[in-house]
Amino acid sequence: MRNYWIIGCLGIGVLSASEWPEWRGPGGVGFVGDGPELESLSPEKNLRWKAELPGRANSTPVVADGKIFLTTAIDGKDGVVALDLKGKGLWRTTLGEMRPGRGQRVGSSANSSPVTDGERLYVYFKSGALGALDFDGKVLWSLNVFDTYGEDKLWWDVGTSPVLTSKGLVLAVMQTEGPSNLICFDTKTGKELWKTPRDFDVATESGDAYTTPHVRKIDGIETIISHGADHLTGHAADDGRLLWTCAGFNPEKKGMWRVIGSPVVVDGVAVVPYGRGEFLAGVKLGGEGDITKSAMLWKNEGMGTDAASPVAWKDKAIVLVDRGKERGKVFCVDARSGDVEWESLLPKGAQTFYASPLVVGDRIYFPREDGVVFAARLTADGLTEVTTNEIGEGMIASPALAGDLLLLRGAKHLFAFGE
């Protein structure tokens, strides 16, 4: 699969093409070149299996070593479940008392997705529990982030997922009313390797971020790219030092401009949604110090997304308008210029999209909160062959792949579709 070279070049270890190591897959861009390109999703035709889950959560599964791993609630505790590729349960492990989601329609105790380096599984929960497990379910180490580094003051549920660098496991804690830090942990022991404050002067709630960082080698430096508190920043993976900062996302310093959807990195550019779904910007990555004037390539108004992150496709970004009057509109944007290559419209519906789209080859999947999944083909002129598929359960989690299987997490089951 495309983009596994990103993991390999950072020294994390090379995973096989059938694996899905993190939220949004290899490289965190929501795109792979090979996999199941399904015209439709039918329980009668191509549902391989569905597995009942012990509790509700909105995290995305990850896949490694022939196993599917999910975080979830288990009898009131933070839990981890492992399945084989046929949907058979392998083991269940708990880490401590769960902290319920603020809203049970969208929120959960486990919105953050796991990440794996092919040797260990790393998990994070709303309770603040952060830990590492082996692939047999043994907890290797655990700690509570909020007990150690300060209380969770986010207005909503924890949503960021941990990411891996060649140096360690990195967690972004970005909030307005509490401490904000990037923290790097030793993957073998959980010991803190470094902690860097990420503090900016922002208006009410605008410092709250539910985004997940990216890790890229930029200007020869392994860099952690993080969006939140009205800034896009680059930090060195070896010691957490701030390399560059891009502002300009909230020049009027408005309140309530928290960010949910993460940027996507395409062709050396971060395509950044902001302004509660009203704006989209392109930022050239790299440089030193304040790069706002030199790096802000373009800004587009009225074509953003709030919760559903953009997805990479070739040198473009595919952007889904996830809510409001324009929900269901899909834009294809050139990452370098911001030019709109085309726009298409999915079948109308009153529901919101929370899951981020997934592109497999030229096939794209859009899960909606009511359990409808749209499948379509991407072309140079827009979406074609659009199908509407009723899965039958509410769906907040983003899709994932396990080899030739498309994984969709519903409110009660994990569904696996294949050719």
C-alpha positions as CSV (number, residue, x, y, z in Angstrom):
1,M,0.0,0.0,0.0
2,R,1.1,3.5,-0.7
3,N,2.6,5.6,2.1
4,Y,4.1,2.8,4.2
5,W,7.4,4.2,3.2
6,I,6.6,7.1,5.5
7,I,6.7,4.8,8.5
8,G,9.8,3.0,7.3
9,C,11.8,6.1,6.7
10,L,11.1,7.3,10.2
11,G,12.6,4.2,11.6
12,I,9.4,2.9,13.2
13,G,9.5,-0.5,11.5
14,V,8.0,-1.6,8.2
15,L,4.5,-3.0,8.4
16,S,3.0,-5.2,5.8
17,A,0.6,-4.0,3.1
18,S,-2.4,-5.6,4.9
19,E,-1.9,-3.5,8.0
20,W,-3.6,-0.3,9.2
21,P,-1.3,1.1,11.8
22,E,-3.1,4.3,12.9
23,W,-6.2,6.5,12.5
24,R,-6.7,7.2,8.8
25,G,-4.2,4.5,7.9
26,P,-0.6,4.7,6.6
27,G,0.7,8.2,6.8
28,G,-2.6,9.4,8.3
29,V,-4.0,10.7,5.0
30,G,-7.0,8.5,4.6
31,F,-5.8,7.1,1.2
32,V,-4.3,3.8,0.0
33,G,-3.7,2.7,-3.5
34,D,-4.7,-0.9,-3.2
35,G,-7.6,-2.6,-1.4
36,P,-11.3,-3.4,-1.8
37,E,-12.9,-1.1,-4.3
38,L,-16.6,-1.9,-3.6
39,E,-19.3,-0.4,-5.8
40,S,-21.9,-1.0,-3.0
41,L,-22.0,-2.4,0.5
42,S,-24.7,-5.1,0.8
43,P,-25.4,-7.4,3.7
44,E,-26.6,-10.0,1.2
45,K,-23.8,-9.6,-1.3
46,N,-20.5,-8.6,0.2
47,L,-20.7,-8.5,4.0
48,R,-18.1,-11.0,5.1
49,W,-18.9,-10.9,8.8
50,K,-20.0,-8.7,11.6
51,A,-18.8,-9.0,15.2
52,E,-20.7,-7.7,18.2
53,L,-18.7,-5.3,20.4
54,P,-18.8,-5.2,24.2
55,G,-19.5,-1.5,24.4
56,R,-19.9,1.7,22.5
57,A,-17.0,3.8,21.3
58,N,-16.1,6.0,18.3
59,S,-12.4,5.1,17.8
60,T,-11.3,3.5,14.5
61,P,-9.8,0.0,14.5
62,V,-6.1,-0.6,13.7
63,V,-4.7,-3.7,12.1
64,A,-1.4,-5.5,12.6
65,D,0.0,-9.1,12.8
66,G,-3.3,-10.5,11.4
67,K,-5.3,-8.9,14.3
68,I,-7.8,-6.1,14.5
69,F,-7.6,-4.0,17.6
70,L,-10.3,-1.6,19.0
71,T,-10.6,0.5,22.1
72,T,-14.1,0.4,23.7
73,A,-16.0,0.4,26.9
74,I,-16.1,-3.0,28.7
75,D,-18.4,-3.2,31.8
76,G,-17.7,0.4,32.8
77,K,-13.9,0.2,32.1
78,D,-11.6,1.4,29.5
79,G,-11.1,-1.6,27.3
80,V,-9.2,-3.1,24.3
81,V,-10.6,-5.8,22.1
82,A,-8.7,-8.0,19.6
83,L,-10.3,-9.9,16.7
84,D,-8.9,-12.1,14.0
85,L,-9.5,-11.3,10.3
86,K,-12.6,-13.5,10.3
87,G,-14.2,-11.5,13.1
88,K,-13.5,-14.0,15.9
89,G,-12.7,-12.5,19.3
90,L,-9.2,-13.2,20.5
91,W,-9.0,-11.4,23.8
92,R,-10.2,-8.5,25.9
93,T,-8.2,-6.3,28.3
94,T,-9.2,-3.4,30.6
95,L,-7.1,-0.5,31.9
96,G,-9.3,1.1,34.6
97,E,-12.5,2.9,35.2
98,M,-13.9,4.6,32.1
99,R,-15.1,8.2,32.0
100,P,-18.3,8.4,30.0
101,G,-18.7,10.6,26.9
102,R,-20.5,13.8,27.3
103,G,-23.1,12.9,24.7
104,Q,-24.0,9.3,23.9
105,R,-25.0,10.1,20.4
106,V,-21.6,11.4,19.3
107,G,-19.3,11.2,22.3
108,S,-17.8,8.2,24.0
109,S,-15.2,7.2,26.5
110,A,-12.9,6.0,23.7
111,N,-12.9,8.5,20.7
112,S,-9.1,8.3,20.3
113,S,-7.9,5.6,18.0
114,P,-5.0,3.2,18.9
115,V,-1.7,3.3,17.0
116,T,0.8,0.4,16.5
117,D,4.4,0.1,15.5
118,G,4.1,-3.6,14.6
119,E,5.4,-4.6,18.0
120,R,3.1,-2.9,20.5
121,L,-0.3,-1.4,20.6
122,Y,-0.7,2.1,22.2
123,V,-4.1,3.3,23.4
124,Y,-5.6,6.5,24.9
125,F,-9.0,7.2,26.6
126,K,-11.1,10.1,27.8
127,S,-10.2,9.1,31.4
128,G,-6.6,10.1,30.7
129,A,-5.4,6.5,30.6
130,L,-2.5,6.0,28.2
131,G,-0.9,2.6,27.8
132,A,1.0,0.1,25.8
133,L,-0.1,-3.5,25.2
134,D,1.5,-6.5,23.5
135,F,-0.4,-8.3,20.8
136,D,-1.6,-10.9,23.3
137,G,-3.4,-8.3,25.4
138,K,-0.9,-7.9,28.2
139,V,-0.6,-4.3,29.5
140,L,3.1,-3.4,29.4
141,W,2.8,0.0,31.0
142,S,0.1,2.6,31.7
143,L,-0.3,6.1,33.2
144,N,-2.9,8.7,33.6
145,V,-2.1,11.8,31.5
146,F,-4.5,14.1,33.4
147,D,-3.2,13.0,36.8
148,T,0.4,13.6,35.7
149,Y,0.1,16.7,33.5
150,G,-3.0,18.5,34.6
151,E,-6.8,18.2,34.5
152,D,-8.7,17.8,31.3
153,K,-10.5,21.1,30.6
154,L,-11.9,20.4,27.1
155,W,-15.5,21.3,26.6
156,W,-16.2,18.1,24.8
157,D,-14.7,14.6,24.7
158,V,-11.1,13.8,24.2
159,G,-10.6,13.1,20.5
160,T,-7.0,13.3,19.5
161,S,-5.1,10.1,18.8
162,P,-1.5,9.4,19.8
163,V,1.1,9.2,17.0
164,L,4.5,7.5,16.6
165,T,7.8,9.0,15.7
166,S,11.2,7.4,15.5
167,K,11.9,8.7,19.0
168,G,8.7,7.7,20.8
169,L,5.0,8.0,21.3
170,V,3.6,11.6,21.0
171,L,0.4,12.9,22.5
172,A,-1.0,16.3,21.9
173,V,-3.1,17.9,24.7
174,M,-4.5,21.2,23.4
175,Q,-7.1,23.1,25.5
176,T,-8.1,26.6,26.4
177,E,-8.6,26.4,30.1
178,G,-6.0,23.8,31.1
179,P,-2.4,23.0,30.4
180,S,-1.5,22.4,26.7
181,N,1.5,20.3,25.8
182,L,3.1,18.0,23.3
183,I,4.5,15.1,25.3
184,C,6.7,12.3,24.1
185,F,6.9,8.9,25.9
186,D,9.3,6.1,25.6
187,T,7.4,3.3,23.8
188,K,9.0,0.5,25.9
189,T,8.6,2.0,29.4
190,G,6.1,5.0,29.2
191,K,8.8,7.2,30.6
192,E,8.6,10.9,29.6
193,L,11.2,11.8,27.1
194,W,10.3,15.4,26.6
195,K,7.4,17.8,27.2
196,T,6.9,21.0,25.3
197,P,4.3,23.6,26.2
198,R,2.0,24.6,23.4
199,D,0.4,27.8,24.7
200,F,-1.2,30.6,22.6
201,D,-3.4,33.5,23.6
202,V,-6.8,32.6,22.3
203,A,-10.5,33.5,22.9
204,T,-13.0,31.3,24.8
205,E,-12.9,27.6,23.7
206,S,-10.7,28.5,20.6
207,G,-7.8,26.7,22.2
208,D,-9.7,23.4,22.4
209,A,-8.5,21.0,19.7
210,Y,-9.5,17.4,18.9
211,T,-7.1,17.0,16.0
212,T,-4.4,14.4,15.5
213,P,-0.9,15.4,14.6
214,H,1.0,14.3,11.5
215,V,4.6,13.2,11.4
216,R,6.8,14.0,8.4
217,K,10.4,14.6,7.5
218,I,10.6,18.3,6.5
219,D,13.8,20.1,5.6
220,G,15.6,17.0,6.8
221,I,14.0,17.1,10.3
222,E,11.5,14.6,11.6
223,T,8.6,17.0,12.4
224,I,5.4,16.8,14.4
225,I,2.7,18.9,12.6
226,S,-0.1,20.0,15.0
227,H,-3.1,22.1,14.5
228,G,-5.0,23.8,17.3
229,A,-5.3,27.1,19.2
230,D,-5.5,29.1,15.9
231,H,-2.0,27.9,14.9
232,L,-0.3,25.2,12.8
233,T,3.0,24.3,14.3
234,G,6.0,22.1,13.6
235,H,8.0,20.6,16.4
236,A,11.2,18.5,16.2
237,A,10.5,14.9,17.1
238,D,13.9,14.4,18.9
239,D,13.3,17.0,21.6
240,G,10.0,18.8,21.0
241,R,11.5,22.2,20.2
242,L,9.4,24.5,18.2
243,L,10.6,24.8,14.6
244,W,8.0,27.0,13.0
245,T,4.6,28.5,13.5
246,C,1.8,29.5,11.1
247,A,-1.0,31.8,12.3
248,G,-3.7,33.6,10.4
249,F,-6.5,31.2,11.0
250,N,-8.4,33.4,13.4
251,P,-7.2,37.0,12.8
252,E,-10.2,38.5,14.6
253,K,-9.6,36.2,17.6
254,K,-13.2,34.9,17.6
255,G,-14.4,32.6,20.4
256,M,-15.7,29.1,20.0
257,W,-13.4,28.4,17.1
258,R,-12.3,25.0,18.5
259,V,-11.1,22.6,15.8
260,I,-12.2,19.0,15.3
261,G,-11.2,17.8,11.8
262,S,-7.5,17.3,11.3
263,P,-5.5,18.7,8.4
264,V,-4.4,16.4,5.7
265,V,-0.8,16.6,4.3
266,V,-0.6,16.4,0.5
267,D,2.4,17.2,-1.7
268,G,4.2,19.1,1.1
269,V,1.2,21.1,1.9
270,A,-1.1,20.9,5.0
271,V,-4.7,21.4,3.9
272,V,-6.3,22.8,7.1
273,P,-10.0,23.1,7.9
274,Y,-10.9,25.7,10.4
275,G,-13.5,28.3,11.5
276,R,-16.2,25.7,12.4
277,G,-16.4,24.3,8.9
278,E,-16.4,27.6,7.0
279,F,-12.8,27.9,5.9
280,L,-10.0,25.9,4.3
281,A,-6.4,26.9,3.9
282,G,-3.2,25.5,2.3
283,V,0.1,25.9,4.2
284,K,3.5,25.0,2.8
285,L,5.3,23.0,5.4
286,G,8.8,23.9,6.6
287,G,10.9,26.9,7.3
288,E,11.9,28.6,10.6
289,G,10.1,30.8,13.1
290,D,6.9,32.6,12.1
291,I,6.2,31.4,8.6
292,T,2.6,32.8,8.3
293,K,3.4,35.3,5.5
294,S,5.6,32.9,3.4
295,A,3.8,29.6,4.0
296,M,0.1,30.5,3.7
297,L,-0.5,29.6,0.1
298,W,-4.3,30.1,-0.1
299,K,-7.5,30.4,1.8
300,N,-11.0,29.4,0.6
301,E,-14.2,30.4,2.3
302,G,-17.5,28.5,2.3
303,M,-16.1,25.1,1.5
304,G,-14.7,23.7,4.7
305,T,-15.5,20.8,7.0
306,D,-15.9,20.8,10.8
307,A,-15.5,17.2,12.0
308,A,-14.8,15.0,8.9
309,S,-11.2,15.5,8.0
310,P,-10.1,16.1,4.4
311,V,-8.6,13.1,2.6
312,A,-5.7,12.9,0.1
313,W,-6.2,11.8,-3.5
314,K,-3.2,12.1,-5.8
315,D,-2.0,15.7,-5.4
316,K,-5.5,16.8,-4.3
317,A,-7.5,17.0,-1.2
318,I,-11.1,15.7,-1.1
319,V,-13.2,17.8,1.3
320,L,-16.7,16.9,2.5
321,V,-19.0,19.5,3.8
322,D,-20.2,17.6,6.8
323,R,-23.0,19.7,8.2
324,G,-25.3,22.7,7.6
325,K,-27.3,23.6,4.5
326,E,-24.4,22.5,2.1
327,R,-23.8,19.1,3.8
328,G,-23.1,16.3,1.4
329,K,-21.2,18.6,-1.0
330,V,-17.8,17.3,-2.0
331,F,-14.9,19.4,-3.3
332,C,-11.7,18.4,-5.0
333,V,-9.1,21.0,-4.2
334,D,-5.6,21.3,-5.6
335,A,-3.3,21.3,-2.6
336,R,-0.8,23.8,-4.0
337,S,-3.1,26.4,-5.5
338,G,-6.4,25.9,-3.6
339,D,-8.2,25.8,-7.0
340,V,-11.4,23.8,-7.0
341,E,-11.0,21.1,-9.6
342,W,-14.7,20.0,-9.3
343,E,-17.6,19.7,-6.9
344,S,-20.2,17.0,-6.5
345,L,-23.2,16.4,-4.3
346,L,-24.1,13.3,-2.4
347,P,-27.8,12.4,-2.0
348,K,-29.5,14.8,0.4
349,G,-30.1,13.9,4.1
350,A,-30.7,15.7,7.3
351,Q,-27.9,13.9,9.2
352,T,-24.3,14.9,9.9
353,F,-21.1,13.3,8.8
354,Y,-18.7,12.8,11.6
355,A,-16.5,10.0,10.2
356,S,-13.7,11.0,7.8
357,P,-13.9,9.7,4.3
358,L,-11.6,6.9,3.1
359,V,-10.2,6.6,-0.4
360,V,-9.1,3.2,-1.8
361,G,-7.6,3.5,-5.3
362,D,-10.3,5.6,-7.0
363,R,-13.2,4.5,-4.8
364,I,-14.3,6.7,-1.9
365,Y,-16.5,5.9,1.1
366,F,-18.5,8.5,3.1
367,P,-20.1,7.1,6.4
368,R,-22.9,9.3,7.8
369,E,-24.0,9.3,11.4
370,D,-27.3,7.5,10.7
371,G,-25.5,4.4,9.3
372,V,-25.8,5.3,5.7
373,V,-22.5,4.9,3.8
374,F,-22.1,6.4,0.3
375,A,-19.7,4.7,-2.0
376,A,-18.5,6.5,-5.2
377,R,-15.8,6.5,-7.9
378,L,-13.5,9.5,-8.1
379,T,-12.8,10.8,-11.5
380,A,-11.2,14.0,-13.0
381,D,-14.7,15.5,-13.3
382,G,-16.3,14.5,-10.0
383,L,-18.0,11.6,-8.3
384,T,-19.6,8.9,-10.4
385,E,-21.3,5.5,-9.6
386,V,-22.7,6.9,-6.3
387,T,-24.5,4.2,-4.2
388,T,-26.4,4.6,-1.0
389,N,-25.9,1.8,1.5
390,E,-27.8,1.2,4.7
391,I,-25.6,-0.4,7.4
392,G,-28.3,-0.3,10.0
393,E,-26.4,1.2,12.9
394,G,-25.3,4.7,13.8
395,M,-21.7,5.4,12.7
396,I,-19.3,8.0,14.0
397,A,-15.9,6.1,13.6
398,S,-13.9,6.5,10.4
399,P,-13.5,3.5,8.1
400,A,-10.3,1.3,8.1
401,L,-8.9,-1.5,6.0
402,A,-7.7,-5.0,6.9
403,G,-6.2,-6.4,3.7
404,D,-9.1,-7.0,1.4
405,L,-11.6,-6.0,4.0
406,L,-13.3,-2.7,4.5
407,L,-14.0,-2.2,8.2
408,L,-16.9,-0.1,9.4
409,R,-17.5,0.4,13.1
410,G,-21.2,0.9,14.1
411,A,-22.7,1.5,17.5
412,K,-22.9,-2.2,18.3
413,H,-20.9,-4.1,15.7
414,L,-17.8,-4.1,13.6
415,F,-18.7,-4.8,10.0
416,A,-16.3,-6.3,7.4
417,F,-17.1,-5.9,3.7
418,G,-15.1,-7.5,0.9
419,E,-15.3,-8.4,-2.8
